[in-house]
Amino acid sequence: MAPKGADGPPWPVPVAWSRPAPTLLAVNLLNRMALASWAGLVLALPYWLWTSGSLIPFVAGIVVASAAWHAMLALLAGTIGRRLSVAGHQRLIRVSSVALGLVGVVLLAG
């Protein structure tokens, strides 16, 4: 375990978690649900996208948009995350869980 620090959370953090990017990358690349989601997206693409030569720009747009989105989330988390108390983190987790649940309900109902 890494020692508690002024910049880190008030609880001990396993050393392997201090830089989670490689672990998250591996989880996302090997996660069966993520792979199934990407396969579903590819199979659901309209036929004209495959035949018109627009597939490469479409995929490039997804990659660029995803990179921008995740960079923004990382900056936001790095900026706001340190300022939140443990109770603030817990509230944020609850609110985001409810929001994600609502998205799931809308997707299932629609």
N, C-alpha and C positions, 0 to 999 in steps of 0.2 A: 504494500500500500504506500502511496505517496503521502507525504505529510500534508496536513492542512496548511493552506497558505492564505495570505491576505487577498490574492487575486482569485483564488479558487472557491469552491463551495465550502460551507462550514462542516461538511462531513468528509471522511477520508475517501479518496478516489483511487481505485486500482491503477497501478502505473500504466497498464496496457490501455486504459481508457483516456489517458491524458492527451493522446492524439488519435481520435477515432476515425479519421478519414480513410485509412486503408481498410479498416474493419467494415465501415459502412459501404465502401465500394465493393468489397467482396460479398457482403450480404445482399446488396442490390443486384450484383451480377449473377449470383447463384440462387437467389430467392425464386422458388417455383411460381409464386403468385405474380411477381414482377415479370417474369418471363412469359407467363400465360397472358398477362395484360398486354404486353408488347405484341405478342403473337396475335391476340384478338384485334388490336389496333391495326396491325398490318393486313390481316385478313378482311377487315371491315372497310378498308380504303376503297373508294370508288374506282371502277375499272379504268376510267379515263386518266386517272392519275398514273396508273401503271403504263399506259400506252402512249401518253403524250410527252414523255420525257420529263415530267414534272416531279417525279418521285425524289430525285436527288435534292433539288431545291427545297422540297417539302420536308425531307428528313433534316437537311441542314438548318432550316428554320426552327424545327423542333429542338435541335441540339442547342442552337444559339439562345432561343427563348428559355430553355431549361437552365442553361448556364447563367443567364442573367437573373432568372428567378432565384436560383439557389445562392448566387452571390449576394443578392439583395437580402435574402433571409439570413445568411451568415453575418452580414454587416449589422443587420437589425438585432440579431440575437447577441452578437458581441457587444453592441452598444447598450442595449436595454437589459440584457441578461444579468450583467454584473450589478445593476442597480436594483433589481428586484429582490425582495426578501424571500425566504422559503415559502411563506404564506402567499406571496405574490406569484411565485412559480406554480404553486398548487392551484391557485385560482385560474391562472392562464391555461394550465393543463385541462382543468375542468371545462372551461369555456371552449377551448379548441376541440375537446372530445365531443361536446354537445354539437358544435358546428359540423364536425365530421360526421357524426351520427345523422344529423339533418340532411347532409348531402347524400348519405347512403339511402335514407328513406325516400328522398326525391328521385334518386336513380332507380330504386326498386319500384316505386309507384309509377314512374313515367315510362 
